[in-house]
């Protein structure tokens, strides 16, 4: 019932609102992928990260920065 109401509201607002729920789904998916990517790098090569803890926000951003730097240096390719 709630989903049907949300969908009908989304269809009604389609002409007046630039962003609808279905448009935001892609943004959410990309955001989740970008949030999980540093964890994949961390799990793939834990020895390079030393004693960093991905549950600590400061360490997580350090891991993310190293992951982005590695992707940038390798022309966006994962080895």
N, C-alpha and C positions, 0 to 999 in steps of 0.2 A: 504494500500500500504506500509506504513512504517513498520507495523507489519510483513508483508510478507517478506520484505527485511531483517528485523532484524532476523527473523526465519531462512531464507536461509543462512544468514551470520553465525548464530549460528551453523547450521548443517555443514557448510563448515569448521568452526574452531574447530569442535568437536574433531577431531583427534589431532590437534596441541595445543589447549588450554586446560589446566586442568579444568578451571572453565568457564562454559558457563552461559548464562542468566538464563536458567531453573535450573541450580544448585544453583544459588544465591537466587532463590525465597525462598527456605527453610530457608536460613540464614536470609533473610528479615522477614519472618514470625516469627521465633524464637525471633529475635530482637524486633519486635513489641510486641510480647507477654510479653517479659521481661520488656518492657517499660510500659506496661499497668498494669501489675500485682501489683505494688505498689499503683497505683490509686485505684484498686479494694479493696485493704486492707484499704486504707484511707477512701473510701466511706462506707465500711462495719463497721468500728469502728472509727468514727471521734472523739469520746470522748477521746480516748487514745492518740491522736496526739495533743491535745491542740490547740494552735493558729497557727499551721503550715499551710503554704499556698503552695499547690502543684504546683502553677504557678511560685514560686520562686525556681530557680535551687538548691540553698543551702538547702532549706526545702525539696525539692523533693528527693534529695539524702539522707537526714536524714530519710524520710519516707521509701525510698527504703532499707536503711540499717536496719531499724526496721523490715520491712517485711521479708527480707532475714534471719535476726536473728530469727524471730518467726518461719519461715519455718524450719530452721536448728534445733531449739530446739524441734520442734514437729515431727521430723523425716520426713520432707517434706510433712506433712499432714496439711490441712486447717481445723480448727474446726469451 
